[in-house]
Amino acid sequence: MARRGKSAMDADSARRFILATVHKETAQLLKAVEEICRRYPPSDDLNFVRYLLRMIVLETDRADL
């Protein structure tokens, strides 16, 4: 049993884990949104969501993983 207050991973490992997870999940959402944008008429709201997802994917990809 782990002691309370004792982390299973250090801060740097936790940061890399979070960035990798966010990158992976956001990239999958971006693929889905891009597919919807190709199949259906343009939507300003959906284009904005696509833009935001792209920015997140780019920033998490550039981070020191």
C-alpha positions in Angstrom: 0.0 0.0 0.0 1.4 3.4 -1.0 1.9 6.0 1.7 -0.3 9.0 1.6 1.3 12.0 0.0 3.9 9.9 -1.7 3.6 10.1 -5.5 4.2 7.0 -7.6 6.0 9.2 -10.2 8.1 12.3 -10.0 6.9 15.7 -11.2 8.8 15.5 -14.5 7.4 12.0 -15.3 3.9 13.2 -14.4 4.2 16.2 -16.7 5.4 14.0 -19.6 2.6 11.6 -19.0 -0.1 14.3 -19.0 1.3 16.0 -22.2 1.5 12.6 -24.0 -2.0 11.8 -23.0 -3.4 15.2 -24.0 -1.6 15.0 -27.3 -2.9 11.5 -28.1 -6.5 12.2 -27.2 -6.5 15.6 -28.9 -5.1 14.2 -32.1 -7.9 11.6 -32.1 -10.5 14.3 -31.6 -8.9 16.4 -34.4 -9.1 13.4 -36.8 -12.8 13.0 -36.1 -13.5 16.8 -36.5 -11.6 16.9 -39.7 -13.6 14.0 -41.1 -16.8 15.7 -40.2 -15.6 19.0 -41.8 -14.9 17.1 -45.1 -18.3 15.3 -45.2 -20.6 18.1 -44.2 -21.1 21.8 -45.1 -18.7 24.3 -43.4 -19.5 25.4 -39.9 -17.8 28.4 -38.3 -18.1 26.7 -34.9 -16.6 23.5 -36.0 -13.8 25.2 -37.9 -13.0 27.1 -34.7 -12.9 23.8 -32.7 -10.7 22.3 -35.4 -8.4 25.3 -35.1 -8.2 25.0 -31.3 -7.5 21.2 -31.5 -4.7 21.8 -34.0 -3.1 24.4 -31.7 -3.2 21.9 -28.8 -1.8 19.1 -30.9 1.1 21.3 -32.1 1.9 22.6 -28.6 1.9 19.2 -27.0 4.0 17.8 -29.8 6.6 20.6 -29.3 6.8 20.1 -25.6 9.8 18.2 -24.2 8.3 14.7 -24.0 
